């Protein structure tokens, strides 16, 4: 093999729009910087994914699903098995073991494993890990690390192309392994991209924005005015049509508005207390805005707790003996989508928790924001909405708004529990701080979420694979013309690599 040939490793996530973005980028890199490409895929040779890559001119593949059966990888299989056994036993029998800190073959992988088990292991919520499915999950992740590492070294890979960064997927693994081996990584979604050059950057996740870009954007006084109007329209759901019956029929970036504010009921303080059976109208309210427990816990970086679910368990256990607030729980609007329907109720009953109440879904988040004296969330958007009303919430995870001085950020579990029962709430902010929160909301929802600019058409998940491929067939010849604005967008991106 010619070691002088620079290689791109394209990591296939089996999504047609992601395949297009990767292939289009690789074509331009071939033209501009003479890179050759290899595709790493978990799919079979006859899959639609592989056929699409071939149609776009790519023919060199590595099929991951067969690699642990190859004699050439016997040493990797043995090491992955041995390491999996040790880790599996720690998880099962050492209750104090912190999985998020686990490192393997030079990279931190524990946080991804936690997210992976939370998402895909049916036993995660029972904390019963002594089963074959958990062991298989661990083994597959560790083997993939070793194999991808070997793949990068053997093929002289200098750049990885990825289209997602969550859980312990081969994309996420590839990003960290590539960076530890001094390859660069280009992570590109439909709406944005990020170039990773250092391993440490990958530990902070994907999705943050640069503060300088934020400040530059709001030098324009018109954008400041727009941010105020946006917040008002958001909490009143006035940007949505009156008779929306299907959430999939509206822009996906309005889904959170739909779930939290659209056709929800607002209450006065007196009616709210009466509805929930809260007898003392002068007693303050603390609301816990839960996350969907299965949803990419560590995508922005570390948490104080092992996972969103562990935070919930430890919090309700701690609060059993405290009654200085009315403790309310707001279940995440997408919890049912992740198969968590009834889970919170089940846990409260199992643990005999009597002093926490679950908020009915029909209550508008606007009412919750207005009437809560204290709000706790891991890293939810609701913390920005709370701050926009001039109140600081408690957050327990790394997130893009953490360093703007609009939230309380505990540094440990002990600090968190101390703030949890502190009666000095609500923590008010000045007008300028509340405006920062409104500007962040506007910046993230309007400025940064540029819908689909790195896709030539709607994602396949919206229009179906058949229609996507039909449009691709028609469009692809024109996309490589230098004067094409789409071409220029990508060309500008790869010039920064």
Beta strands, then each sheet from edge to edge (+ up, - down):
strand 1: 7-11
strand 2: 36-41
strand 3: 61-63
strand 4: 103-104
strand 5: 107-108
strand 6: 157-162
strand 7: 184-188
strand 8: 193-196
strand 9: 285-289
strand 10: 326-330
strand 11: 356-358
strand 12: 374-377
strand 13: 393-395
strand 14: 407-409
sheet 1: 3+ 2+ 1+ 6+ 7+ 8-
sheet 2: 4+ 5-
sheet 3: 11+ 10+ 9+ 12+ 13+ 14+
end
